[in-house]
Amino acid sequence: MTVQPAPCRPSVRIARVLLLLAATVAPRAIVRAADVLPELREIEIESSQDGSLQPSRIWAPDTADATPTPLLISLHSWSGDYLQDRSRWLAEAADRGWVYIQPNFRGRNDHPEACGSKLARHDVLDALDWCLSKYSVDEERIYLAGASGGGHMTMLMAARHPDRFSAVSAWVGISDLAAWYQFHLQDGEPQRYAQMIALCCGGPPGASPEVDREYRERSPIFWLHDVGDLHIDLNAGVTDGKTGSVPIRHTIDAFNVIAAAGSHPTVTESEIEQLVADERLTNPRPSDVAVDDDYDREIYLRRTAGPARVTIFDGGHEALPAAACAWLDRQSRPTIHRRDE
């Protein structure tokens, strides 16, 4: 699926100019010419699971060899791979002086090795471990982010490997593959994304216990109760599912699992239905109508549950990398070198 780019915001352009002016007093800032991105270097990383060489693209500031530096792992969308243009994410990372990597995690989601498989999950961890071995990564500022299929994988990695990341930001992600399969049926016939899901999971939901096990293993909704104290940021444009391809329920349901696991209030079914039908809440809370300059969009719902946050904003099937990275930049949490599988 294609994640639509957001218009360039004046506030972001101004912020980048100020960042350049402040470079002499902000050591982490990387001075770069306007609209000139650093060049990504292509690398291959040996899979810890099957020994294959998996491609990634990487950029790091010169100071990353010796100075503790945050890391952003940027995940491609459903139909993309590591070559996908993620320049807005790269720009945000470069402006902050972060190490930046785009792993492939088995590429396009149309075969069993992709779409959140164990191989794909460990490809992301292998990319993280490669960066740890090559650079002086700040292990309290290891960030993960993605939109659409990348949002799905961000949530899944957060749920299955929460101790490896300091904070994650997921946008318009799929939390339940079986539900998303049903959403992409037309007159009972699977359309493009439903066909792709079936190729990944071995068939449609209900085809066999083995197939249903694949749907469960690859769906964040069944694992997000394990995120613990991980900082997790979940976002969706309010019209996605109408004009896009992922209903906002996927994002809100993911948040509700985290909230319930921590005994926090959840978003009610009535509130979800109001947002889907009217794109507004009848009785919004103060947090739902707060202004967030990082978003530069109207917000229709914002709730928190411990270190987790959900935001439904004025938009569609899209990500706001400037908002995501501004939030990530404020988060820190120790990580540990441990494989959960």
ABEGO torsion letter per residue (X at the ends): XBBBBBBBBAAAAAAAAAAAAAAAABAABBBBBBGBBBBBBBBBBBBAAAGBBBBBBBBBBAAAAABBBBBBBBBBBAABBAABBAAAAAAAAAAAGBBBBBBAGGEBBABAABGGBAAAAAAAAAAAAAAAAABBBBAABBBBBBBEAAAAAAAAAAAABAAABABBBBBGBBABAAAAAAAABBGGBBBAAAAAAAAAAGEBBGABAAAAAAAAAABAAAAAAAAEABBBBBBBBAABGAABABBAAAAAAAAAAAAAAAGBBBBBAAAAAAAAAAGBBABBBAAAABBBAAAGBBBABBBBBEABBBBBBBEBBBBBAAAAAAAAAABBBBBBBBBAX
